[in-house]
Amino acid sequence: MNAVKSIAAAAIVLAAGSSVVAVAQDKNDRTVDQYTCKDVMRESGPHRDVSIAFLHGYLLGKAGTASFNLEVLAKQTDAFVDHCLDNPGDKAADAMMKVKK
């Protein structure tokens, strides 16, 4: 359950910060659409948790909300991981949007 709490905390922070205007990109900047399920699943332990939390927060911010249910978030996370294991080439954000519907 600690991973869910970490994901929830990161989601809140990311949702709150999602309205910040982006500055000019440099060579280290990335877009969310560049990351595939395979990229997320290759991460280990806490790095994967942060990546998944980022996606939750990104989509919360995109939806204009900071409200979520921990049990639903945990189920969505499990569904996301299952989806990504079966579909490594899918864009990570698209996969997360699918499991949130």
C-alpha positions in Angstrom: 0.0 0.0 0.0 3.0 2.3 0.4 3.5 2.3 -3.4 -0.2 3.5 -3.8 0.4 6.3 -1.2 3.6 7.3 -3.1 1.7 7.3 -6.4 -1.1 9.3 -4.9 1.2 11.9 -3.5 3.1 12.2 -6.8 -0.2 12.4 -8.7 -1.3 15.3 -6.6 2.0 17.2 -7.1 2.0 16.5 -10.8 -1.6 17.5 -11.2 -1.0 20.8 -9.5 2.1 21.5 -11.6 0.6 20.4 -14.9 -0.7 23.9 -15.7 2.8 25.4 -15.7 3.8 26.7 -19.1 6.7 24.9 -20.7 9.9 26.7 -21.5 11.9 26.2 -24.6 13.1 22.6 -25.1 16.7 21.6 -24.9 18.3 18.3 -25.8 17.2 16.7 -22.5 13.6 17.7 -22.7 11.0 15.1 -23.6 7.3 14.9 -24.3 4.9 12.5 -22.6 4.1 10.9 -26.0 7.7 9.8 -26.5 7.4 7.1 -23.8 6.1 3.7 -24.5 4.9 1.0 -22.2 8.2 -0.8 -22.7 10.0 2.3 -21.5 8.0 2.4 -18.3 8.2 -1.4 -17.7 12.0 -1.4 -18.1 12.2 0.9 -15.1 12.9 -0.8 -11.8 11.1 -0.5 -8.4 10.7 3.1 -7.3 11.6 4.4 -10.7 8.6 2.5 -12.3 6.4 3.8 -9.4 7.4 7.4 -10.2 6.8 6.9 -13.9 3.3 5.5 -13.3 2.6 8.2 -10.7 3.6 10.8 -13.3 1.1 9.3 -15.8 -1.7 9.3 -13.2 -0.9 13.0 -12.3 -0.5 14.0 -15.9 -3.9 12.7 -16.8 -5.5 14.2 -13.6 -4.1 17.5 -14.5 -5.2 17.2 -18.1 -8.7 16.4 -16.9 -8.5 19.5 -14.6 -9.0 17.6 -11.4 -6.9 16.7 -8.3 -9.5 14.4 -6.9 -9.0 10.6 -7.0 -9.8 7.4 -5.1 -6.8 5.3 -3.8 -8.5 2.0 -4.5 -9.4 3.0 -8.0 -5.9 4.3 -8.6 -4.4 1.0 -7.4 -6.7 -1.0 -9.8 -5.8 1.3 -12.6 -2.1 0.8 -11.9 -2.5 -2.9 -12.0 -4.5 -2.8 -15.2 -1.9 -0.4 -16.7 1.0 -2.8 -15.9 -1.0 -5.8 -17.3 -1.7 -3.8 -20.5 1.9 -2.7 -20.9 3.2 -6.2 -20.4 0.9 -7.4 -23.2 1.4 -4.3 -25.4 5.0 -2.9 -25.0 4.8 -0.8 -28.1 1.8 1.2 -27.0 2.4 4.8 -25.9 2.3 4.9 -22.1 -0.1 7.8 -21.8 -2.5 6.2 -24.2 -2.4 2.9 -22.2 -3.0 4.8 -19.0 -6.0 6.6 -20.6 -7.4 3.3 -21.7 -7.4 1.8 -18.2 -8.9 5.0 -16.7 -12.0 4.7 -18.8 
